[in-house]
Amino acid sequence: MAALSTRRFALDLATPIVLASGPAGFGFELDGSLVAAVGALTTKTVTPEPRAGNPQPRLVDCPSGLLNSIGLENPGFAAFVEEYLPRVLDLPTRRIISLAADRPDEIGRMVGLLEEISEIDGVELNLSCPNVDAVIIGTNPALVGEFVRQSRALTTHPMFVKLPGDSTTMIPAAAAALNAGADGLTLINSVSGLRIDHRIGLPMLHRTTGGLCGPAILPIALARVYEARRAFPDALIIGTGGVTDVEGAIEMLAAGADAVGIGYGVMADPSLPARLTAELETWLTEHRYASPADIIGAAHRGGFDVP
Ligand code: RRO
């Protein structure tokens, strides 16, 4: 059988299939065997203060996906550390803690406080939440650099930066993140979208727009991952966006992702990531690849060896 571990990955994951921030909550809400089958869990994003999130409705169906407007609901950093983190650290997988804040010193403070906890495998700075009033930091390279610099100074944990899939700003923002010391990029967050209730002619979500996720955004995520891999050959990349089957996971790896984040797919079917792990291993074995590393970035170097 092919070995699924991704050796070039800073986190040394057992499999490149990981749980993206959001739908998997803090991990312990899912069946333990499903968590054990993935390479890592990324927690729901945590902010300095608790947030109640946005009013209902928070999810609206779309062709090939859904719009979400959760609004960063989370218990706040102090309660997270006290009540949730011990259970996160007990999970049978690697754990990446997702964090967001309005100011670089606020996110730096949280990152610094997590530094003492050696069982954490990484932090992800979510600079791309689409569903709150604050500006989307991830579209502004200077701000991205400042957020990463202040956090980098306070931690040795592997640090990922989650950016929006904006085609004009993503590469400069990613360059700023990597130059400021980030180890990797998580690409992409959900994509701003709108649905209008055709019976009354008004937006279905209170904040008008929400974050589109699901298969509808797979081609967008693939394009951004491909561009990032071409621009930054050595950066770690977690490709996230619309993967719901093993073919999508293979595409994401071929585009240049070191790992594949599953978000929407978990909402649709919590057992999906475990199934993808097994199906990827079977696919690699059938195609005589020893590990996922053999296909990462294949689209940049002539594709697969097809007989
Ligand atoms: O909570 C949300 O509404 C949310 C977040 Br923080 C995010 O990063 N991406 C998203 O689609 N929703």
Boltz pocket constraint, residues with backbone or C-beta under 6 A from the ligand:
constraints:
  - pocket:
      binder: B
      contacts: [[A, 22], [A, 45], [A, 68], [A, 69], [A, 70], [A, 71], [A, 72], [A, 73], [A, 126], [A, 128], [A, 129], [A, 130], [A, 131], [A, 189], [A, 190], [A, 211], [A, 212], [A, 213]]
      max_distance: 6.0
